[in-house]
Amino acid sequence: MPRAPEVKPHIKMVIWGRAAGRCQFRHCGRELDHDLIAGHATQSKGYIAHIVASSPDGARGDPNMSSDRLNAPENLMLLCDDHHKAVDHPSTRDAYPVSDLLEMKRQQEDHVRRMLMPRSIATHMLQVSAPIGPNETAIPFEDCMDAAVEMHALADIKPSEAKIRGMRHRETDPGYYETELRRLRQAYDQEIHWGFEAGRIQHLSVFGLAPQPLLIELGRLISDISPARVFQRHREPIPAWSWPNDAEDPLRFELVRGAPGPKTVALKLSVTAAIDDRRVRSVLGPDASIWEIRSDRLGANVLRNEADLSGYRDLVGTAFDEIRRLHGSDARLSVFPAAPNACAIEFGRRWQPRAHLPFDIYDEIPGQGFVWAHRVEDEVAPSARAAGEPAYALPMRRG
């Protein structure tokens, strides 16, 4: 069979348009339109490549495929010079079967389509990360962008970051939370708070990977007044920040109420793991009233449907309301979290100053058990902010 004729100009335009002028090879994305814009079309580094070769003797050739199908948009992809050579060169082309190239093309075109969908509101990405125990954490920008653009356009291609770098400062160190909470609050004030005030930010996409006391405080800073969508990192089937929404049974949450009356109150958040009451009483004493928000399944990867967060968030509000009603406004509330990061952030968002009790957060430290981390309470007076004082009261760390 002879070689298929040259690809028609209008088909080339379709391929360039669907690819948004970028190489469609996996993880490349090189912009290929610069030479065209500069008027040097003959020097362009972008190539319309055949997935099934235009000749039966070419890479992945098929003598039974008609010339119309060979030159159809479904069989063509846009590649940079390097990857065009790689997929067609005799020494490497066997590494790129038709199925792989079709999948690369599909994924890249789907990504472009999601990015360019018309949306009513643009979102600003906020990444908060810190080492957790002995593990470094990282939040890849590309993963966050893929997750955020499922529902929103991006307001800014550069995310705001509050990142605690390096392993030298860990949550086991004295003064860790005093220092890192101050940094988190300052970063939020500078990057986000004034953005909302000025109207520059209308919506947040929130990605948090840090010790839970920091994430609860992050949620408090955002509050449920600010429009936001909170994401959870999922480990299976592949690590990603997009909500998989693949759990057939919703994750159900239950509020287990403690004995009314005592002024020492504990609230356990049992989603990733169960928390034994004895561990709580060893910290707060034998007379503490222990409440619990627990899920019907436990584990690090049980929160897979975004809609399940709504039920959790509503139950958090109910718990705050009932604890204050049954124990009084002078009760001392302590929170013991074992929950996904998205739940920790939403817990902080649901708390309302003056309507709910202030609370202490205990962090679980390997080898030490639950240790007091910090206290969530109302902001200091605005005059303190104007005078240059810290925007939030920082209580002394208790043993």
FENVEN-V24749 format. One record per residue. RES is the residue in one small letter. SS is DSSP state (H for helix, E for strand, L for the rest). PHI is phi in radians with two decimals (none if undefined). Layout:
RES&SS&PHI + RES&SS&PHI
This chain:
m&L&none + p&L&-1.24 + r&L&-1.13 + a&L&-1.14 + p&L&-1.15 + e&L&-1.02 + v&L&-1.13 + k&L&-1.22 + p&H&-0.97 + h&H&-1.22 + i&H&-1.23 + k&H&-1.05 + m&H&-1.09 + v&H&-1.06 + i&H&-1.12 + w&H&-1.05 + g&H&-1.17 + r&H&-1.11 + a&L&-1.51 + a&L&0.98 + g&L&1.24 + r&E&-2.14 + c&L&-1.05 + q&L&-1.64 + f&L&-1.19 + r&L&-0.94 + h&L&1.15 + c&L&-1.66 + g&L&1.25 + r&L&-1.09 + e&E&-1.28 + l&L&-2.03 + d&L&-1.72 + h&H&-1.09 + d&H&-1.16 + l&H&-1.17 + i&H&-1.12 + a&L&-1.34 + g&L&1.57 + h&L&-1.89 + a&H&-1.07 + t&H&-1.24 + q&H&-1.78 + s&L&-1.05 + k&L&-1.71 + g&E&-1.79 + y&E&-2.24 + i&E&-1.44 + a&E&-1.88 + h&E&-1.43 + i&L&-1.33 + v&L&-1.53 + a&L&-1.00 + s&L&-1.21 + s&L&-2.12 + p&L&-1.02 + d&L&-1.55 + g&L&-1.45 + a&L&-1.08 + r&L&1.05 + g&L&-1.14 + d&L&-2.42 + p&L&-1.18 + n&L&-1.62 + m&L&-1.58 + s&L&-1.26 + s&H&-1.13 + d&H&-1.10 + r&H&-1.24 + l&H&-1.08 + n&L&-1.75 + a&L&-1.37 + p&H&-0.95 + e&H&-1.17 + n&H&-1.89 + l&E&-2.16 + m&E&-2.50 + l&E&-1.66 + l&E&-2.32 + c&E&-1.32 + d&H&-1.05 + d&H&-1.09 + h&H&-1.37 + h&H&-1.10 + k&H&-1.16 + a&H&-1.11 + v&H&-1.34 + d&H&-1.89 + h&L&-1.25 + p&L&-0.97 + s&L&-1.42 + t&L&-2.22 + r&H&-1.16 + d&H&-1.18 + a&H&-1.34 + y&L&-2.19 + p&L&-1.21 + v&H&-0.97 + s&H&-1.06 + d&H&-1.18 + l&H&-1.18 + l&H&-1.09 + e&H&-1.20 + m&H&-1.02 + k&H&-1.08 + r&H&-1.10 + q&H&-1.09 + q&H&-1.19 + e&H&-1.21 + d&H&-1.11 + h&H&-1.10 + v&H&-1.05 + r&H&-1.09 + r&H&-1.12 + m&H&-1.11 + l&H&-1.78 + m&L&-1.13 + p&L&-1.18 + r&L&-2.37 + s&L&-1.39 + i&L&-2.47 + a&E&-1.65 + t&E&-1.98 + h&E&-1.91 + m&E&-1.50 + l&E&-2.15 + q&E&-1.97 + v&E&-2.21 + s&E&-2.47 + a&E&-2.75 + p&L&-1.02 + i&E&-2.01 + g&L&1.05 + p&L&-1.49 + n&E&-1.84 + e&L&-1.23 + t&L&-2.18 + a&L&-2.52 + i&L&-2.10 + p&L&-1.10 + f&H&-1.06 + e&H&-1.09 + d&H&-1.13 + c&H&-1.15 + m&H&-1.09 + d&H&-1.04 + a&H&-1.24 + a&H&-1.17 + v&L&-1.39 + e&L&-1.09 + m&L&-2.19 + h&L&-2.38 + a&E&-1.35 + l&E&-1.51 + a&L&-1.33 + d&L&-2.65 + i&L&-1.26 + k&L&-1.86 + p&L&-1.35 + s&E&-1.46 + e&E&-2.23 + a&E&-2.18 + k&E&-2.18 + i&E&-1.73 + r&L&-1.62 + g&L&1.44 + m&L&-1.77 + r&L&-1.27 + h&L&-1.98 + r&L&-2.13 + e&L&-1.15 + t&L&-1.42 + d&L&-1.37 + p&L&-1.04 + g&L&1.41 + y&H&-1.00 + y&H&-1.23 + e&H&-1.02 + t&H&-1.23 + e&H&-1.31 + l&H&-1.16 + r&H&-1.10 + r&H&-1.13 + l&H&-1.08 + r&H&-1.15 + q&H&-1.12 + a&H&-1.10 + y&H&-1.14 + d&H&-1.02 + q&H&-1.26 + e&H&-1.60 + i&H&-2.04 + h&H&-0.96 + w&H&-1.30 + g&H&-1.15 + f&H&-1.16 + e&H&-1.04 + a&H&-1.48 + g&L&1.43 + r&L&-1.29 + i&L&-1.96 + q&L&-1.99 + h&L&-2.72 + l&E&-2.01 + s&E&-1.90 + v&E&-1.91 + f&E&-2.21 + g&E&-2.14 + l&E&-2.52 + a&L&-2.85 + p&L&-0.95 + q&H&-1.09 + p&H&-1.00 + l&H&-1.20 + l&H&-1.24 + i&H&-1.11 + e&H&-1.14 + l&H&-1.01 + g&H&-1.05 + r&H&-1.10 + l&H&-1.13 + i&H&-1.19 + s&L&1.15 + d&L&-1.51 + i&L&-1.41 + s&L&-1.40 + p&L&-1.09 + a&E&-2.70 + r&E&-2.15 + v&E&-1.76 + f&E&-1.90 + q&L&-2.19 + r&L&-1.33 + h&E&-1.93 + r&L&-1.63 + e&L&-2.20 + p&L&-1.30 + i&L&-2.35 + p&L&-1.04 + a&E&-2.86 + w&L&-1.80 + s&L&-1.16 + w&L&-1.22 + p&L&-1.24 + n&L&0.87 + d&L&-2.02 + a&L&-1.39 + e&L&-1.18 + d&L&-1.80 + p&L&-1.10 + l&L&-1.41 + r&L&-1.77 + f&E&-2.04 + e&E&-2.28 + l&E&-1.74 + v&E&-1.74 + r&L&-1.47 + g&L&-1.55 + a&L&-1.16 + p&L&-1.25 + g&L&2.05 + p&L&-1.02 + k&L&-1.56 + t&E&-1.78 + v&E&-2.24 + a&E&-2.00 + l&E&-2.20 + k&E&-1.60 + l&E&-1.92 + s&E&-1.91 + v&L&-2.16 + t&L&-1.39 + a&L&-2.76 + a&L&-1.42 + i&L&-2.09 + d&L&-1.21 + d&H&-1.02 + r&H&-1.10 + r&H&-1.21 + v&H&-1.22 + r&H&-1.18 + s&H&-1.15 + v&H&-1.68 + l&H&-1.73 + g&L&1.83 + p&L&-1.28 + d&L&-1.70 + a&L&-1.15 + s&E&-1.50 + i&E&-1.87 + w&E&-1.78 + e&E&-2.64 + i&E&-1.85 + r&E&-2.29 + s&E&-1.71 + d&L&-1.35 + r&L&-2.34 + l&L&-1.98 + g&L&2.62 + a&L&-1.27 + n&L&-2.16 + v&L&-1.44 + l&L&-1.55 + r&L&-2.04 + n&L&-1.81 + e&L&-1.05 + a&L&-1.09 + d&H&-1.14 + l&H&-1.10 + s&H&-1.10 + g&H&-1.10 + y&H&-1.10 + r&H&-1.08 + d&H&-1.10 + l&H&-1.21 + v&H&-1.06 + g&H&-1.07 + t&H&-1.09 + a&H&-1.07 + f&H&-1.02 + d&H&-1.11 + e&H&-1.27 + i&H&-1.09 + r&H&-1.17 + r&H&-1.17 + l&H&-1.52 + h&H&-2.00 + g&L&1.60 + s&L&-1.29 + d&L&-1.77 + a&L&-1.26 + r&E&-1.84 + l&E&-1.75 + s&E&-2.21 + v&E&-2.02 + f&E&-2.11 + p&E&-1.61 + a&E&-2.47 + a&L&-2.53 + p&L&-1.04 + n&H&-1.03 + a&H&-1.09 + c&H&-1.17 + a&H&-1.10 + i&H&-1.13 + e&H&-1.18 + f&H&-1.06 + g&H&-1.15 + r&H&-1.14 + r&H&-1.33 + w&L&-1.21 + q&L&-2.09 + p&L&-1.06 + r&L&1.27 + a&L&-1.49 + h&L&-2.08 + l&L&-1.20 + p&L&-1.02 + f&E&-2.60 + d&E&-1.65 + i&E&-1.96 + y&E&-1.88 + d&E&-1.87 + e&E&-1.51 + i&E&-1.89 + p&L&-0.92 + g&L&1.47 + q&L&-2.09 + g&E&1.40 + f&E&-1.40 + v&E&-2.17 + w&E&-1.05 + a&E&-1.88 + h&E&-2.91 + r&E&-2.05 + v&E&-1.69 + e&L&-2.64 + d&L&-1.11 + e&L&-1.16 + v&L&-1.28 + a&L&-1.05 + p&H&-0.98 + s&H&-1.08 + a&H&-1.15 + r&H&-1.10 + a&H&-1.12 + a&L&-1.43 + g&L&1.60 + e&L&-1.38 + p&L&-0.99 + a&L&-1.25 + y&L&-2.39 + a&L&-1.20 + l&L&-2.03 + p&L&-1.22 + m&L&-1.21 + r&L&-1.27 + r&L&-1.72 + g&L&-1.35
